[in-house]
Amino acid sequence: MNAHCANVVAATSPPAGSTRSCLADSRAGNSRHFSIRGTLGEAAWSRLPQAVRARFADSTLHAEYTGTFETVRASLAGKVLALLCVFLGTPVAPHTGNDVAATVRVFVGKGGGMVWERTYRFPGRRPCIVSSTKQAGDRGELIEALPFGLRMPLEVFEAAGALHFVSRGYYFSCRGRRLRVPDFLPPGRTHVVHTDEGGGWFRFTMTTTHELFGEVYFQTGRFRAASEAL
């Protein structure tokens, strides 16, 4: 099952002007690679821990991490939406649970951009693969490319030494046109926070919050490079 988890923590507002479009010259010749460093600017980039800079460097084209999501939860509205999305190659993890073992693979996608592929191992269920691609949109901004043409433009900023990704709405990409999803429809605003915890570990926290339904999805877990976990 292909999927991607809609992301993350009810967001603090990014600093004004924090996101600028910037295409990186990837070593793989990937014309849709998006430079996190170029977007943040050198001052914000330098405030990130060295381990975070290494994970999101333009030259980092593949990586694998392993760890555990201590919490994967969804509201009733979120569970209903997840079930409906199963038929569309859902962008949302279809199950909930605690202490869910998981792996995260990062690699260059065939169509460009960086694929983030998460494999959840919910107890008593088949492994669930959830994936999306971070890439440059047709207007140069960072987007999260989800199944069936669903796109999520993202703000990127640094705060308190952590890296934040916050959604700026959703749209469907169809034959070069953008069909915007009205803001009142689920799932709502999403926010991902990547926080370094030292010793090779980082925390990945995701929340989706709707203005009417409140928290729709929440996930948080600790991960480290698979090679260091052996």
SULDAZI-V865448 format. One record per backbone hydrogen bond with DSSP energy under -0.5 kcal/mol. NH is the residue of the N-H (numbers start at 1). CO is the residue of the C=O. E is the energy in kcal/mol with one decimal. If there is no record, write none. Layout:
NH_CO_E / NH_CO_E
This chain:
4_90_-0.7 / 8_190_-0.7 / 8_191_-1.2 / 9_191_-1.3 / 18_15_-1.8 / 20_18_-0.5 / 22_140_-0.7 / 24_33_-1.6 / 26_24_-1.2 / 26_30_-0.5 / 29_26_-1.8 / 31_29_-0.9 / 33_30_-1.5 / 35_22_-1.7 / 36_34_-0.8 / 39_35_-1.7 / 40_36_-2.6 / 41_37_-2.2 / 45_41_-2.5 / 46_42_-2.4 / 47_43_-0.8 / 47_44_-0.7 / 48_44_-0.6 / 48_45_-1.1 / 49_161_-0.7 / 52_49_-0.6 / 53_49_-2.2 / 54_50_-2.2 / 55_51_-1.7 / 56_52_-1.8 / 57_54_-0.7 / 60_57_-1.6 / 61_59_-1.0 / 63_106_-2.2 / 65_104_-3.0 / 66_224_-2.8 / 67_102_-2.3 / 68_222_-1.8 / 69_100_-3.0 / 70_68_-0.9 / 70_220_-0.9 / 71_220_-1.6 / 72_97_-2.3 / 73_218_-2.9 / 75_216_-2.1 / 79_75_-2.6 / 80_76_-2.2 / 81_77_-2.3 / 82_78_-2.5 / 83_79_-2.0 / 84_80_-2.1 / 85_81_-2.3 / 86_82_-0.9 / 86_83_-0.5 / 87_84_-0.9 / 88_85_-2.1 / 89_86_-1.2 / 90_85_-1.0 / 97_72_-2.7 / 99_70_-1.2 / 100_69_-2.8 / 101_99_-0.7 / 101_121_-0.7 / 102_67_-2.5 / 103_119_-1.6 / 104_65_-2.8 / 105_117_-2.9 / 106_63_-2.9 / 107_115_-1.7 / 108_61_-0.8 / 109_113_-2.6 / 112_109_-1.3 / 114_134_-2.8 / 115_107_-3.5 / 115_113_-0.6 / 116_132_-2.9 / 117_105_-3.0 / 117_115_-0.6 / 118_116_-0.6 / 118_130_-3.6 / 119_103_-2.7 / 120_118_-0.6 / 120_128_-3.1 / 121_101_-2.4 / 122_120_-0.5 / 125_122_-2.1 / 128_120_-2.8 / 129_1_-0.8 / 129_127_-0.5 / 130_118_-3.4 / 130_128_-0.5 / 131_3_-9.9 / 132_116_-1.5 / 133_145_-1.9 / 134_114_-2.8 / 135_133_-0.6 / 135_143_-2.2 / 136_32_-1.9 / 137_141_-3.5 / 140_137_-1.9 / 143_135_-2.8 / 144_152_-2.0 / 145_133_-3.4 / 145_143_-0.7 / 146_144_-0.6 / 146_150_-3.1 / 149_146_-0.6 / 150_147_-1.5 / 151_171_-3.3 / 152_144_-1.7 / 154_142_-2.6 / 155_166_-3.2 / 157_164_-1.8 / 159_162_-2.1 / 162_159_-2.0 / 163_194_-2.3 / 164_157_-2.9 / 165_192_-2.4 / 166_155_-2.2 / 167_190_-2.9 / 168_153_-2.3 / 168_169_-0.6 / 170_181_-0.5 / 171_151_-2.2 / 172_179_-2.5 / 173_149_-2.8 / 174_172_-0.6 / 174_177_-2.6 / 177_174_-1.7 / 179_172_-2.8 / 179_177_-0.6 / 180_178_-0.7 / 181_170_-2.6 / 182_180_-0.6 / 185_182_-1.6 / 189_209_-2.3 / 191_207_-1.9 / 192_165_-3.0 / 193_205_-2.4 / 194_163_-2.9 / 195_193_-0.6 / 195_203_-2.5 / 197_201_-2.6 / 198_201_-0.7 / 201_198_-1.8 / 202_223_-2.4 / 203_195_-3.6 / 204_221_-2.6 / 205_193_-2.3 / 205_203_-0.6 / 206_219_-3.4 / 207_191_-1.6 / 208_217_-2.5 / 209_189_-3.0 / 210_214_-3.2 / 214_210_-2.0 / 216_208_-3.3 / 217_208_-1.4 / 218_73_-2.1 / 219_206_-3.0 / 220_71_-1.8 / 221_204_-1.4 / 222_68_-1.7 / 223_202_-2.6 / 224_66_-1.9 / 225_200_-0.5 / 226_64_-2.7 / 228_225_-1.1 / 229_225_-0.9 / 229_226_-0.6 / 230_226_-0.5
